[in-house]
Structure formats: C-alpha cells, structure tokens
Amino acid sequence: MSFNPYVFFSGNCAEAFAFYSKVFGVEPHVLTNAEVPPGTELMPGSEPHHVMHAAIDIGGSLLMGSDDPTGDGGAKTGVAVVFTAADADEVKRIVSELAEGGELQMPVEETFWSPAFGALVDRFGVPWMIDCPALEVDASDDSV
C-alpha cells in the first residue's frame, strides 16, 4: 500500500508533467481527452487537449494529475508534494529547477531532520518540499 499525490490543474497539466519529467529524469505518461475510447463520458467543460490522467513514476512512487475544467486555476493550499532525494546535491538541483518561474519559500539548508531541505511553490502553483535522508552513522564503527 502507498499514498500517491494527485494534483489538479486547469488546462496546463500536460505542460506541468513535461516539466516534472525533465526535472526528475523520467518519462511522463499522459492521456488526453482526445485519446480516450469512443463513448467515454468526459467531465462537463472538458476539451480534447485537456489531460484526463498523467503520471510520472519514480521508483514505484507516483505523482499523478489531470486537468479539472471546473477548477479556477488558483493556488493549491493546505498540501505539498514531498520528494526525498538521494543526497544534498540532488536536493539543491531539484529545488533550483522546480523554483524556476515559481516562488522559493525556503532556500535549501540543513535542518535538524535533514542535511538539506528546501520548500517552494512551482510555476504551476504546486507547493513542494524537498529533502534528503540524514546520514546514518554505523554504531559499530569506533572511529566515529
């Protein structure tokens, strides 16, 4: 079992997932309304170019989304997409790339829970928190 975030967009889901796939180095899976089987009932207000479902898969964790024609495109509040990177250098790169055209809320810095943590809202209005695991110390190593 797992939790996977699902983010709603107002017409720019394909653009957002193309951007995310570039940042994370994975291929996006995007299904537009134009590609659904004939006879499929679409949400009222949907256009053929709207995304019915999109996803990127990073090691079995999915970030998913779609266009919601009933949405106003406003801020996504009360939630953030959290990504745990492999190391501090990757945190810095990802935060820098995701923040392009968005708003950096907390520059990458060391915290009590992580050697590198940063927070931002990307250009699509999606809040992100990026960190990496704390370095583990081998308890059996007497040189530490």
C-alpha positions as CSV (number, residue, x, y, z in Angstrom):
1,M,0.0,0.0,0.0
2,S,1.1,3.6,-0.6
3,F,0.0,7.2,-0.8
4,N,0.5,9.0,-4.1
5,P,-0.3,12.7,-4.6
6,Y,-2.8,13.6,-7.3
7,V,-2.7,17.3,-8.4
8,F,-5.4,19.0,-10.4
9,F,-4.6,21.6,-13.0
10,S,-6.8,24.0,-15.0
11,G,-5.6,23.3,-18.6
12,N,-1.9,23.1,-18.2
13,C,-1.4,19.6,-16.8
14,A,0.5,18.4,-19.9
15,E,2.9,21.3,-19.6
16,A,3.4,20.6,-15.9
17,F,4.1,16.9,-16.4
18,A,6.5,17.6,-19.2
19,F,8.4,19.9,-16.8
20,Y,8.3,17.4,-13.9
21,S,9.6,14.6,-16.2
22,K,12.5,16.8,-17.2
23,V,13.3,17.7,-13.6
24,F,13.2,14.1,-12.3
25,G,14.6,12.5,-15.5
26,V,11.6,10.2,-16.1
27,E,9.1,9.8,-18.9
28,P,5.6,11.2,-18.3
29,H,2.5,9.1,-19.1
30,V,-0.2,11.5,-20.4
31,L,-3.7,10.6,-21.6
32,T,-5.6,13.5,-23.1
33,N,-9.4,13.5,-23.6
34,A,-8.8,13.1,-27.3
35,E,-7.2,9.7,-26.7
36,V,-9.9,8.1,-24.5
37,P,-12.0,5.3,-26.1
38,P,-15.1,6.4,-28.0
39,G,-18.2,6.7,-25.9
40,T,-16.3,7.6,-22.7
41,E,-18.1,10.2,-20.7
42,L,-15.9,13.3,-20.0
43,M,-16.3,15.9,-17.4
44,P,-18.5,18.8,-18.4
45,G,-16.4,21.6,-19.9
46,S,-13.6,19.3,-20.9
47,E,-11.7,20.0,-24.1
48,P,-9.9,17.4,-26.3
49,H,-6.5,18.8,-25.3
50,H,-7.3,18.5,-21.5
51,V,-5.4,15.8,-19.7
52,M,-7.7,13.0,-18.3
53,H,-4.7,11.4,-16.5
54,A,-1.0,12.0,-16.2
55,A,1.7,10.3,-14.1
56,I,5.4,10.1,-13.5
57,D,6.8,7.1,-11.7
58,I,9.9,7.4,-9.6
59,G,10.9,4.1,-8.1
60,G,7.4,2.9,-7.6
61,S,6.1,6.2,-6.2
62,L,3.7,8.1,-8.5
63,L,2.9,11.7,-8.9
64,M,-0.4,11.9,-10.8
65,G,-2.6,14.6,-12.1
66,S,-5.2,15.8,-14.5
67,D,-6.9,18.9,-15.8
68,D,-10.1,19.9,-13.9
69,P,-12.2,22.1,-16.2
70,T,-14.3,23.1,-13.1
71,G,-11.2,24.5,-11.3
72,D,-10.3,28.1,-11.2
73,G,-6.5,27.6,-11.6
74,G,-6.0,29.2,-8.2
75,A,-3.4,28.3,-5.5
76,K,-3.2,24.7,-4.2
77,T,-3.3,25.2,-0.5
78,G,-3.1,23.0,2.6
79,V,-0.9,20.4,0.9
80,A,2.6,19.9,-0.6
81,V,4.2,17.3,-2.7
82,V,7.2,15.9,-0.8
83,F,10.1,14.3,-2.5
84,T,13.1,12.7,-0.8
85,A,16.2,13.0,-2.9
86,A,19.3,10.8,-2.7
87,D,21.6,13.5,-1.3
88,A,22.0,17.2,-0.7
89,D,23.3,18.0,-4.2
90,E,20.2,16.4,-5.7
91,V,18.0,18.4,-3.3
92,K,19.7,21.7,-4.5
93,R,19.3,20.8,-8.1
94,I,15.7,19.8,-7.8
95,V,14.7,22.8,-5.7
96,S,16.5,25.1,-8.2
97,E,14.8,23.7,-11.2
98,L,11.3,23.4,-9.7
99,A,11.6,27.0,-8.4
100,E,12.2,28.4,-11.9
101,G,9.3,30.8,-12.6
102,G,7.8,29.9,-9.2
103,E,8.4,31.1,-5.6
104,L,11.2,29.8,-3.4
105,Q,9.8,29.7,0.1
106,M,12.8,28.2,2.0
107,P,16.2,28.1,0.4
108,V,18.0,24.7,0.8
109,E,19.6,24.5,4.2
110,E,20.4,22.0,6.8
111,T,17.7,21.2,9.4
112,F,17.6,19.0,12.4
113,W,15.9,16.3,10.4
114,S,17.8,16.5,7.1
115,P,21.2,17.7,5.8
116,A,19.3,19.6,3.1
117,F,15.7,20.8,2.9
118,G,14.0,23.3,0.7
119,A,10.5,24.5,0.0
120,L,8.9,26.2,-2.9
121,V,5.7,26.8,-5.0
122,D,6.4,26.0,-8.6
123,R,5.2,28.0,-11.6
124,F,2.0,25.8,-11.8
125,G,1.1,26.7,-8.2
126,V,2.1,23.4,-6.7
127,P,3.8,23.5,-3.3
128,W,6.8,21.3,-2.9
129,M,9.1,20.2,0.0
130,I,12.4,18.5,-1.0
131,D,14.8,16.9,1.4
132,C,17.2,14.0,1.7
133,P,17.7,11.4,4.4
134,A,20.0,12.1,7.3
135,L,23.4,10.4,7.1
136,E,23.4,7.2,9.0
137,V,26.3,6.6,11.4
138,D,27.4,3.0,11.8
139,A,27.1,2.3,15.5
140,S,29.7,-0.5,15.3
141,D,32.4,1.9,13.9
142,D,34.5,3.1,16.8
143,S,36.2,5.8,14.7
144,V,33.1,8.0,14.8
